[in-house]
């Protein structure tokens, strides 16, 4: 049987290095065994999914050197490869599960479910659906449907016993059915949840080996049960260890840059980033740390994956990137990569209109536009001692701006201008006060070329990273402060 693997990102934000990590191992496992690698877009979150995010995912994975045999932009026999285009398929299988007695309609209100879970948690029980709608007669169901009542479709789960999750790396994992919720399969809007869609898609796309993060282990019983209910063979499961911050916490953008685009904008080589991801949880037989994608495929063995907690250390990545720069690039290659990264005609044509009227001689350009290629500006708390803006408000303005920027997709000058004007109005402050710390965060200086144009040139990954860098420079935002600020932000 031909091995088929997949990566299935959601187009709801910046492409995460964790996505690239799973994609790399799935790609190598398939290619080592003469198999195929599929890219599927899980875009059933209609409110947050965007075509722009999908394109960034495709561009980021291709920048790293990964490609796919089938996907939304590569024709294949198992399409379509966007879940939003497969709604009728999920509805069909949800109906089959109900017809076979493995799923049921649930009309419980959010208020009832919240009250139920609160009681369960207060008594020390696992919060899970209590089966309230399991016993509804067909007559009552038809009556409620006829009245247009909102409802979801849930799967049935055994009350007793255990599910044995067979993991290729970890062996058998026993999970009690009493810990597994009666998962919603179809939401009230008719869209499938992840759990139904992933099982249906993996089966119909003939995926044989599922490589995913260990956070999905507790969901595996739901998927195993759905495969059983539908009469399908279960793919092999390989649960990878999660990437960690240096303090061993789960890798997160609050403590470490996690966007693939950030590392591209910083000037890392894609070969080095891919090489580093390959080192995390796996090693070459000879112990060599610098290797190409082809070398990784040639030597790849899924059983060599370590179950320890791999630490994503940017300093180690910089060291490895330095080796690639020095050992793999001659002078001409070095020059080509610099030009490809930032010092190219296309980038200059975007920057020149911002500074042309301020320049009398070319030598004035370097200090004026150097921040565009600076990475993360060297700023400190002193950098944010701004006239008329207290430090407490500097943190508040930067954090609110970051939250707004993280949700923003249309990365153009005018839309960024509108974003900040709207935010200032909602906060009841002057736009110049809101922007004062942003100038320092973005350029390292209180005065710089036009801010919104500069942010458009820098792009979303670097812009957001610089705001996070600024927050770190002024002491960060504690968990207690975050809760307070979140409450204020929600009230805007």
TALIN-V26585 format. One record per pair of residues at least 6 apart in sequence whose C-alpha atoms are under 6 Angstrom apart, sorted by the first residue. I is the first residue (numbers start at 0). J is the second residue. If there is no record, write none. Layout:
I J
I J
This chain:
1 34
2 29
2 34
2 207
3 34
3 35
3 36
3 206
3 207
4 25
4 36
4 206
4 208
5 36
5 37
5 38
6 22
6 38
7 38
7 39
7 40
7 41
8 40
8 41
9 40
9 41
9 42
10 48
10 52
10 53
11 47
11 48
13 258
14 56
14 258
14 259
15 257
15 258
15 259
16 257
16 258
16 259
20 276
26 36
27 296
29 35
31 296
36 67
36 68
37 67
37 68
37 69
37 70
38 70
39 70
39 80
40 81
41 82
42 48
42 82
42 83
43 83
63 269
69 75
70 80
71 80
77 204
96 102
97 103
101 155
102 153
102 154
102 155
103 152
103 153
104 151
104 152
105 132
105 150
105 151
105 152
106 150
116 126
119 126
127 180
128 180
128 181
149 187
150 187
151 185
151 186
151 187
152 183
152 184
152 185
153 181
153 182
153 183
153 184
154 181
154 182
155 181
156 181
158 177
159 176
160 176
161 174
161 175
161 176
162 173
162 174
163 172
163 173
164 171
164 172
165 171
166 236
166 237
167 237
184 191
184 192
184 195
185 191
185 192
207 234
208 234
208 235
209 236
210 237
210 238
211 238
211 239
212 238
212 239
212 241
213 238
213 239
213 240
240 306
240 308
242 250
242 309
242 310
243 249
243 250
243 309
243 310
243 311
244 250
244 310
244 311
245 310
260 460
261 460
261 461
265 374
271 320
279 309
280 304
280 305
280 309
281 304
281 305
353 448
370 442
375 465
376 443
379 472
380 472
380 473
396 433
410 455
411 455
412 451
412 452
412 455
423 430
425 491
438 445
439 445
440 465
440 466
440 469
441 465
